[in-house]
């Protein structure tokens, strides 16, 4: 036992030393330089650039432009990872039942009344964060995380029974989540379908018109930049994140009675 | 920078030597977050005479000159975007790990891995 601790300490200090050397060498990681990499600079330059229509995404927020336009596939797979993790959680807890009609405990009336005021504000704020992702800091994932805070508040303060009564069971949430991913796919292949009908070239995950394909998603709504497909992606990402995270939250906070069946299922498989 | 390295050291110490799974998990999250902060830190830039601007245009640029000026003072958006991806995937895996820890606790009644080993040894001897 004693020797193991010493070995751990030595190897850890060596590892940290190695990391600090990597950080310290300026060629690998220049920290706080006056000049940024040319790739980052070109993203900054082209993310909202009406003078280079073929290269821009009409998004004032460069980070959102990178996430949903320039690196759209990456984010799509990331969304799929989130879906896979929820399925994995459901697989670990297979055999649970959602029981209605257990007694509602919850916290005191004062806390319940104040939560009733706060929850709509949180939800509206989260939706605004998602829908204004191309204009202000934010985006679909951030907005979804904010809305999930409202649901976790409701679970903690009103108990799980309240969530079930408002219609949010895990099966429905997972269904909503799958529908969200399908909507993402539909938005991604919309340019392709338009291209087929118009008889021009188009690409999957295409946002704005490119040099050899004139298909373009909407750029402006009235006088506000809409950033084409980015707003739709943000909207569906909000749906996906809210439903996925709240499904995981409900499964992780299931009550003892509902988990009793898990053991029986496990014994059956063993 | 020293604080960042100390953070990594504490996190790794926790992951390797704490017996409780929950504490291991917390230290793993700390480790992820330190790395993410470092990634954002790489994208930071120094602008002499003023502060660097976030990679978000506060208003629509009127001319190409405005845009060039913005590209001169804004920080690098790419590490931030990659960090966002890393956070989401980290969240997905950490939810799964949390589920596993919960299942482990339901099965053994504790999250301490050493206690579990002793229990198994006892079961083998008896």
Interface residues (C-beta under 8 A of the other chain):
Chain A: X5 X8 X12 X13 X15 X16 X19 X20 X23 X29 X30 X31 X32 X33 X34 X35 X36 X37 X39 X40 X41 X43 X44 X45 X47 X48 X49 X51 X60 X61 X62 X63 X65 X66 X67 X71 X74 X75 X78 X79 X81 X82 X84 X85 X86 X88 X89 X92 X93 X136 X137 X139 X141 X225 X245 X248 X251 X252 X259 X262
Chain B: X1 X4 X5 X8 X9 X12 X13 X16 X17 X38 X41 X42 X43 X44 X45 X46 X47 X48 X54 X55 X56 X57 X58 X60 X61 X64 X67 X68 X70 X71 X74 X75 X76 X77 X78 X79 X80 X81 X84 X85 X88 X89 X91 X92 X93 X95 X96 X98 X99 X100 X102 X103 X106
